[in-house]
Amino acid sequence: MNKAHARRKFDEVLKALPPHLRKKPSNAQEGVNFINILFDIERKLKKCTAEEQKEQHVLLSRPVLESFETWLDSLAAAVVPISALGTAVKYCRNQWPKLLRFLEDGRLELGNNRAERSIKPFVMGRKAWLFSNTPRGARASAIIYSIVETAK
């Protein structure tokens, strides 16, 4: 699971709150805080080897994840499932095994934003390709697209 996605779901709940309530303690802020702690740990381990990262993930991140899971489980019983907060909690609980995957291998990153950025041109291109209404136009678009991506 991409931790940035999980964080974003809680962040969306915060953004939906009236401005005067956004700075006050809330369940949504607590969810963001758990994920921020994980990212803070990850930043501190950037220069470590994969093996050192794995050891430190188990030592530092696992306790945070255990607390986060306990918090999610207790909150799941108290929130309306179709509310924004309920959706954020449900997403995290449904993706929990994927959230733990980075503990198994120090080479795995906490988030997958880098991978998502690398495929973004293809996602954006899908809409543009709808307008290639002839085989020659599609071929020309593919050639130009290939040249641009290769140049990057």
Phi and psi restraints in degrees (value plus and minus 20) as a CYANA .aco file:
   2 ASN   PHI    -100.7   -60.7
   2 ASN   PSI      98.7   138.7
   3 LYS   PHI     -85.9   -45.9
   3 LYS   PSI     -48.5    -8.5
   4 ALA   PHI     -84.7   -44.7
   4 ALA   PSI     -54.8   -14.8
   5 HIS   PHI     -86.7   -46.7
   5 HIS   PSI     -63.7   -23.7
   6 ALA   PHI     -82.2   -42.2
   6 ALA   PSI     -64.1   -24.1
   7 ARG   PHI     -82.1   -42.1
   7 ARG   PSI     -62.4   -22.4
   8 ARG   PHI     -80.5   -40.5
   8 ARG   PSI     -57.0   -17.0
   9 LYS   PHI     -83.9   -43.9
   9 LYS   PSI     -61.9   -21.9
  10 PHE   PHI     -90.6   -50.6
  10 PHE   PSI     -56.3   -16.3
  11 ASP   PHI     -83.8   -43.8
  11 ASP   PSI     -56.7   -16.7
  12 GLU   PHI     -82.6   -42.6
  12 GLU   PSI     -55.9   -15.9
  13 VAL   PHI     -83.9   -43.9
  13 VAL   PSI     -63.8   -23.8
  14 LEU   PHI     -81.1   -41.1
  14 LEU   PSI     -62.8   -22.8
  15 LYS   PHI     -86.7   -46.7
  15 LYS   PSI     -45.2    -5.2
  16 ALA   PHI     -99.0   -59.0
  16 ALA   PSI     -36.7     3.3
  17 LEU   PHI     -92.4   -52.4
  17 LEU   PSI     132.3   172.3
  18 PRO   PHI     -79.1   -39.1
  18 PRO   PSI     125.0   165.0
  19 PRO   PHI     -69.9   -29.9
  19 PRO   PSI     -58.3   -18.3
  20 HIS   PHI     -91.8   -51.8
  20 HIS   PSI     -34.5     5.5
  21 LEU   PHI    -118.9   -78.9
  21 LEU   PSI     -31.1     8.9
  22 ARG   PHI     -85.2   -45.2
  22 ARG   PSI     -51.7   -11.7
  23 LYS   PHI    -107.0   -67.0
  23 LYS   PSI     -32.4     7.6
  24 LYS   PHI    -102.6   -62.6
  24 LYS   PSI     133.5   173.5
  25 PRO   PHI     -78.0   -38.0
  25 PRO   PSI     116.1   156.1
  26 SER   PHI    -173.4  -133.4
  26 SER   PSI     146.4   186.4
  27 ASN   PHI     -82.8   -42.8
  27 ASN   PSI     -58.5   -18.5
  28 ALA   PHI     -82.7   -42.7
  28 ALA   PSI     -63.1   -23.1
  29 GLN   PHI     -85.2   -45.2
  29 GLN   PSI     -56.9   -16.9
  30 GLU   PHI     -84.5   -44.5
  30 GLU   PSI     -60.1   -20.1
  31 GLY   PHI     -81.4   -41.4
  31 GLY   PSI     -64.7   -24.7
  32 VAL   PHI     -81.4   -41.4
  32 VAL   PSI     -61.2   -21.2
  33 ASN   PHI     -81.4   -41.4
  33 ASN   PSI     -62.6   -22.6
  34 PHE   PHI     -77.8   -37.8
  34 PHE   PSI     -66.6   -26.6
  35 ILE   PHI     -90.5   -50.5
  35 ILE   PSI     -56.4   -16.4
  36 ASN   PHI     -81.6   -41.6
  36 ASN   PSI     -58.6   -18.6
  37 ILE   PHI     -80.6   -40.6
  37 ILE   PSI     -63.2   -23.2
  38 LEU   PHI     -82.2   -42.2
  38 LEU   PSI     -62.8   -22.8
  39 PHE   PHI     -87.8   -47.8
  39 PHE   PSI     -54.4   -14.4
  40 ASP   PHI     -82.8   -42.8
  40 ASP   PSI     -63.7   -23.7
  41 ILE   PHI     -80.6   -40.6
  41 ILE   PSI     -64.6   -24.6
  42 GLU   PHI     -80.7   -40.7
  42 GLU   PSI     -62.1   -22.1
  43 ARG   PHI     -81.4   -41.4
  43 ARG   PSI     -57.7   -17.7
  44 LYS   PHI     -89.7   -49.7
  44 LYS   PSI     -41.5    -1.5
  45 LEU   PHI    -118.6   -78.6
  45 LEU   PSI     -15.3    24.7
  46 LYS   PHI     -70.9   -30.9
  46 LYS   PSI     -62.4   -22.4
  47 LYS   PHI    -110.5   -70.5
  47 LYS   PSI     -17.7    22.3
  48 CYS   PHI    -100.0   -60.0
  48 CYS   PSI     137.3   177.3
  49 THR   PHI     -90.9   -50.9
  49 THR   PSI     146.7   186.7
  50 ALA   PHI     -79.7   -39.7
  50 ALA   PSI     -60.0   -20.0
  51 GLU   PHI     -87.5   -47.5
  51 GLU   PSI     -61.4   -21.4
  52 GLU   PHI     -85.1   -45.1
  52 GLU   PSI     -59.4   -19.4
  53 GLN   PHI     -82.3   -42.3
  53 GLN   PSI     -63.2   -23.2
  54 LYS   PHI     -80.3   -40.3
  54 LYS   PSI     -66.2   -26.2
  55 GLU   PHI     -80.4   -40.4
  55 GLU   PSI     -65.5   -25.5
  56 GLN   PHI     -90.0   -50.0
  56 GLN   PSI     -53.3   -13.3
  57 HIS   PHI     -80.6   -40.6
  57 HIS   PSI     -64.6   -24.6
  58 VAL   PHI     -86.1   -46.1
  58 VAL   PSI     -62.8   -22.8
  59 LEU   PHI     -90.7   -50.7
  59 LEU   PSI     -63.8   -23.8
  60 LEU   PHI    -120.9   -80.9
  60 LEU   PSI     -61.7   -21.7
  61 SER   PHI    -102.9   -62.9
  61 SER   PSI     -56.0   -16.0
  62 ARG   PHI     -76.9   -36.9
  62 ARG   PSI     -65.2   -25.2
  63 PRO   PHI     -80.7   -40.7
  63 PRO   PSI     -57.1   -17.1
  64 VAL   PHI     -84.8   -44.8
  64 VAL   PSI     -63.7   -23.7
  65 LEU   PHI     -84.1   -44.1
  65 LEU   PSI     -58.3   -18.3
  66 GLU   PHI     -84.5   -44.5
  66 GLU   PSI     -62.4   -22.4
  67 SER   PHI     -85.4   -45.4
  67 SER   PSI     -61.1   -21.1
  68 PHE   PHI     -81.9   -41.9
  68 PHE   PSI     -64.0   -24.0
  69 GLU   PHI     -83.9   -43.9
  69 GLU   PSI     -63.7   -23.7
  70 THR   PHI     -80.9   -40.9
  70 THR   PSI     -64.3   -24.3
  71 TRP   PHI     -81.8   -41.8
  71 TRP   PSI     -65.6   -25.6
  72 LEU   PHI     -80.2   -40.2
  72 LEU   PSI     -64.3   -24.3
  73 ASP   PHI     -83.0   -43.0
  73 ASP   PSI     -61.3   -21.3
  74 SER   PHI     -90.7   -50.7
  74 SER   PSI     -55.9   -15.9
  75 LEU   PHI     -91.9   -51.9
  75 LEU   PSI     -53.8   -13.8
  76 ALA   PHI     -78.0   -38.0
  76 ALA   PSI     -54.2   -14.2
  77 ALA   PHI     -97.6   -57.6
  77 ALA   PSI     -36.3     3.7
  78 ALA   PHI    -125.3   -85.3
  78 ALA   PSI     -31.9     8.1
  79 VAL   PHI    -127.7   -87.7
  79 VAL   PSI     135.7   175.7
  80 VAL   PHI     -93.5   -53.5
  80 VAL   PSI     102.3   142.3
  81 PRO   PHI     -76.3   -36.3
  81 PRO   PSI     -52.4   -12.4
  82 ILE   PHI    -111.7   -71.7
  82 ILE   PSI     -17.8    22.2
  83 SER   PHI     -94.7   -54.7
  83 SER   PSI     147.0   187.0
  84 ALA   PHI     -81.0   -41.0
  84 ALA   PSI     -62.7   -22.7
  85 LEU   PHI     -86.9   -46.9
  85 LEU   PSI     -61.2   -21.2
  86 GLY   PHI     -81.1   -41.1
  86 GLY   PSI     -58.5   -18.5
  87 THR   PHI     -85.6   -45.6
  87 THR   PSI     -61.9   -21.9
  88 ALA   PHI     -83.1   -43.1
  88 ALA   PSI     -64.1   -24.1
  89 VAL   PHI     -84.5   -44.5
  89 VAL   PSI     -65.9   -25.9
  90 LYS   PHI     -81.5   -41.5
  90 LYS   PSI     -62.4   -22.4
  91 TYR   PHI     -77.8   -37.8
  91 TYR   PSI     -69.3   -29.3
  92 CYS   PHI     -82.7   -42.7
  92 CYS   PSI     -63.4   -23.4
  93 ARG   PHI     -87.0   -47.0
  93 ARG   PSI     -58.8   -18.8
  94 ASN   PHI     -89.9   -49.9
  94 ASN   PSI     -48.9    -8.9
  95 GLN   PHI    -118.8   -78.8
  95 GLN   PSI     -10.4    29.6
  96 TRP   PHI     -73.1   -33.1
  96 TRP   PSI     -67.4   -27.4
  97 PRO   PHI     -78.9   -38.9
  97 PRO   PSI     -54.7   -14.7
  98 LYS   PHI     -91.1   -51.1
  98 LYS   PSI     -52.2   -12.2
  99 LEU   PHI     -84.4   -44.4
  99 LEU   PSI     -52.1   -12.1
 100 LEU   PHI    -103.4   -63.4
 100 LEU   PSI     -31.1     8.9
 101 ARG   PHI     -76.2   -36.2
 101 ARG   PSI     -56.5   -16.5
 102 PHE   PHI     -86.0   -46.0
 102 PHE   PSI     -35.7     4.3
 103 LEU   PHI     -92.6   -52.6
 103 LEU   PSI     -41.5    -1.5
 104 GLU   PHI    -102.4   -62.4
 104 GLU   PSI     -42.1    -2.1
 105 ASP   PHI    -169.0  -129.0
 105 ASP   PSI     102.1   142.1
 106 GLY   PHI     -85.8   -45.8
 106 GLY   PSI     -34.8     5.2
 107 ARG   PHI    -100.6   -60.6
 107 ARG   PSI     -35.1     4.9
 108 LEU   PHI     -99.7   -59.7
 108 LEU   PSI     118.0   158.0
 109 GLU   PHI    -109.1   -69.1
 109 GLU   PSI     135.2   175.2
 110 LEU   PHI     -85.6   -45.6
 110 LEU   PSI     -58.6   -18.6
 111 GLY   PHI    -137.9   -97.9
 111 GLY   PSI     145.3   185.3
 112 ASN   PHI    -136.4   -96.4
 112 ASN   PSI       8.5    48.5
 113 ASN   PHI     -80.1   -40.1
 113 ASN   PSI     -57.7   -17.7
 114 ARG   PHI     -82.8   -42.8
 114 ARG   PSI     -63.1   -23.1
 115 ALA   PHI     -85.3   -45.3
 115 ALA   PSI     -60.8   -20.8
 116 GLU   PHI     -85.1   -45.1
 116 GLU   PSI     -57.8   -17.8
 117 ARG   PHI     -85.5   -45.5
 117 ARG   PSI     -54.4   -14.4
 118 SER   PHI     -89.6   -49.6
 118 SER   PSI     -46.4    -6.4
 119 ILE   PHI    -116.7   -76.7
 119 ILE   PSI     -24.0    16.0
 120 LYS   PHI     -76.2   -36.2
 120 LYS   PSI     -61.3   -21.3
 121 PRO   PHI     -78.2   -38.2
 121 PRO   PSI     -56.0   -16.0
 122 PHE   PHI     -88.7   -48.7
 122 PHE   PSI     -59.5   -19.5
 123 VAL   PHI     -84.8   -44.8
 123 VAL   PSI     -64.1   -24.1
 124 MET   PHI     -87.0   -47.0
 124 MET   PSI     -56.2   -16.2
 125 GLY   PHI     -85.3   -45.3
 125 GLY   PSI     -49.2    -9.2
 126 ARG   PHI     -72.3   -32.3
 126 ARG   PSI     -64.3   -24.3
 127 LYS   PHI     -87.7   -47.7
 127 LYS   PSI     -60.8   -20.8
 128 ALA   PHI     -85.0   -45.0
 128 ALA   PSI     -56.8   -16.8
 129 TRP   PHI     -86.9   -46.9
 129 TRP   PSI     -39.9     0.1
 130 LEU   PHI     -81.6   -41.6
 130 LEU   PSI     -43.8    -3.8
 131 PHE   PHI    -113.5   -73.5
 131 PHE   PSI     -16.5    23.5
 132 SER   PHI    -103.1   -63.1
 132 SER   PSI      68.8   108.8
 133 ASN   PHI    -110.4   -70.4
 133 ASN   PSI     -17.1    22.9
 134 THR   PHI    -154.4  -114.4
 134 THR   PSI     136.2   176.2
 135 PRO   PHI     -79.8   -39.8
 135 PRO   PSI     -58.6   -18.6
 136 ARG   PHI     -86.1   -46.1
 136 ARG   PSI     -58.8   -18.8
 137 GLY   PHI     -85.9   -45.9
 137 GLY   PSI     -60.2   -20.2
 138 ALA   PHI     -84.7   -44.7
 138 ALA   PSI     -62.2   -22.2
 139 ARG   PHI     -84.0   -44.0
 139 ARG   PSI     -63.8   -23.8
 140 ALA   PHI     -82.2   -42.2
 140 ALA   PSI     -63.3   -23.3
 141 SER   PHI     -81.5   -41.5
 141 SER   PSI     -63.0   -23.0
 142 ALA   PHI     -82.7   -42.7
 142 ALA   PSI     -61.0   -21.0
 143 ILE   PHI     -84.8   -44.8
 143 ILE   PSI     -67.2   -27.2
 144 ILE   PHI     -83.2   -43.2
 144 ILE   PSI     -63.8   -23.8
 145 TYR   PHI     -81.5   -41.5
 145 TYR   PSI     -63.1   -23.1
 146 SER   PHI     -82.5   -42.5
 146 SER   PSI     -62.9   -22.9
 147 ILE   PHI     -83.9   -43.9
 147 ILE   PSI     -65.3   -25.3
 148 VAL   PHI     -82.2   -42.2
 148 VAL   PSI     -67.0   -27.0
 149 GLU   PHI     -86.4   -46.4
 149 GLU   PSI     -56.7   -16.7
 150 THR   PHI     -85.9   -45.9
 150 THR   PSI     -60.4   -20.4
 151 ALA   PHI     -83.8   -43.8
 151 ALA   PSI     -53.3   -13.3
